Amino acid sequence: MERKQYEKRVEAMSRQEQIDFLLEKRDEMCLACRYNTDCRGGGVRGGPNGPIYPPCADGTDCLDDEDLFDACVEIMIEEEEE
């Protein structure tokens, strides 16, 4: 299948369906997080004054819609290749 076909499948999904798909396939949201380059995987790290939490830990919506879309497309492509 060509990438365009996967993109059409993801475009047909609602944002919540894309989120659910990503969680079902990867069990993490880091692929679609706008902070993923600053984060190191979403885990809590130790700092000199206590724990350092990832930006998403405060419950704000840190998902980037374009990254969410791309992550879903890439997962579909990977699954097809397997």
Buried (B, 14 or more C-beta within 10 A) or exposed (E): EEEEEBBEEBEEBEEEEBBEBBEEBEEEBBBBBBBBEEBEEBEEEEEEEEEEEBBBEEEEEBBBEEBBBBBBBBBBBEEEEE
